[in-house]
Amino acid sequence: MEKKEWYLEYEIHMNRPGLLGDIASLLGMLSINIVTINGVDDSRRGMLLLCKSHEQIERLQSILATMEDITVTKLREPKLRDRLAVRHGRYIQRDADDKKTFRFVRDELGLLVDFMAELFKQEGHKLIGIRGMPRVGKTESIVAASVCANKRWLFVSSTLIKQTIRSQLIEDEYSENNVFIIDGIVSTRRSNERHWQLIRELMRLPATKVIEHPDIFVRHTEYKLDDFDYIIELRHDADEEITYDLVDHSSFFGNDGFSSIDF
C-alpha cells in the first residue's frame, strides 16, 4: 500500500524535557515516519508524517488526546500553507474575510518566493495578483519564484529595467511552462489594442499569469477581482497602506532615467 502524507500540529502547554521524544517514540510504535519537523509560530510544533493507513492516524489521534501537555490543533492531509509553515516556522497570513488574499512584509521575502514558486509549479491556468507600493520587491519576487519553480518568465509589461510594453510574442514564447508578468498600471497607461489582444490571448492560455497592481488592471478592463485565483499583498511593514494616489505621478514608476521600449 502506498504511503500517504499527513500534517500534525499541536500546541504545547508545558514544554517539559522529553516531550518531543515521547511523541516521536509514539509515532515510531505506530510505524508512522516523521518527514519534517519544526516549530510553528509561538508554542506550536508542526510535523509532516508518512504512514500506510488511516487507522494509524486514528490511533495516533486518540492517544494524543489523552496527553495533558499538548493539544492537537491540526491533523489532516497537508495543505500548501502547512508545508510552508513547517519549512519556514511560521504561517502565511491570510485575510480573514477574503481567503484567497495572502499578506507578506518585506522581511518575509523568502517565504513569499517559496509560496509563489509552489503556485507556479501547478499546471494549468492560474491568475495571481500582487499588490504593493513601488520598490517593495514585487517583480523581483516573481522572477525569483520563477527560477525556484524552474519556469521561464516573460515580461508582457513591466518597469523593472525599462518601461516595457509587448504587442506580440514569438512562437516558442506561447508556452504553458512560462510565467507571464503583467504590470497593471503600465498596461492601462500605455496600452494599445494589439497589447490588449495579446493579454486576452494569454488569459486563454493554460499557464500562470501574474499581474502587478490588479486593482488598477480590473478598473480599466473587462476582468474582475473574482477572476483571480490568488491575491498577494507585499508591504514594507505590516502597517503600510497600499494606495494608488500616485498612479498619475511619474514617481510611481520609478524615474530611473531609462526610456520606454515597445515590442
Beta strands, then each sheet from edge to edge (+ up, - down):
strand 1: 4-12
strand 2: 33-39
strand 3: 44-51
strand 4: 70-76
strand 5: 93-94
strand 6: 101-105
strand 7: 126-131
strand 8: 152-155
strand 9: 157-158
strand 10: 163-165
strand 11: 178-183
strand 12: 208-212
strand 13: 230-235
strand 14: 260-262
sheet 1: 2+ 3- 1+ 4-
sheet 2: 5+ 6- 13- 7- 12- 11- 8-
sheet 3: 9+ 10- 14-
end
